[in-house]
Amino acid sequence: MPLHSITPLPHGAILGLWRLTETTVELLPQLPYPTVYQALYPAGRDPTRAAQWAAGRLLLHALLPELTAAPATLANDANGRPYLPALPHYAVSLSHSGEWVAGIVAAQGRVGIDVELIRGKAQKLAPRFLSEAERADAGDDAAKYSLYWSAKETLYKLHSRRGLVFKEQLLLDPFWLREAGELTAHLLLENSRSQHQLTYLRPAPSYVLTYCVELMNLEQ
């Protein structure tokens, strides 16, 4: 089972990485609660996507014992956001790209995570999701474009609100790209603005990953 790592984070959160090498046929028998997940299994999905789906749930069940012994299964709400019906105060976020599956769980608050394979596609689509200032900062660096996209996906998952305009409402400060670091992001809504700190790392040379953990009472 290629569980790559389990990493405790501040504020009682757990980060996990799974390097996907198995097929869906190999993964599905490993899932706990087979009756539940058999009913939720996305039949007809592309084999790679189906394997990522199964690995994501296996990763979740590897992370949960770090926080609780309570039994729980993963579901998705009407917006597609993952949650644990048996543990309503817990926060969950999952992501997958290529051979990497990433997950983060916290006992309270809210979380977001996104992993991306570095591809030229992000640079081609940049006018759709980056502001002019962000595009200028990214220059011709394909990794930076993918990191911008990943960070905005993480912030989108953290906020969990449909209809956000990425190039106008999810904005990042310029940054120097390193192997790991922090990003400052801004969420601009109709009647409010908020600032968020995201962490990024490189799980492999061709991938970027971003995540954020926020407690609801973090400023108290």
Salt bridges, closest charged atoms under 4 A:
GLU99 OE2 - ARG19 NH2 2.89
ASP114 OD1 - LYS157 NZ 3.83
GLU134 OE1 - LYS152 NZ 2.66
ASP137 OD2 - LYS144 NZ 3.13
ASP173 OD1 - HIS186 NE2 2.92
GLU190 OE2 - ARG161 NH2 2.96
GLU214 OE1 - ARG110 NH2 3.13
GLU214 OE2 - HIS196 ND1 2.59
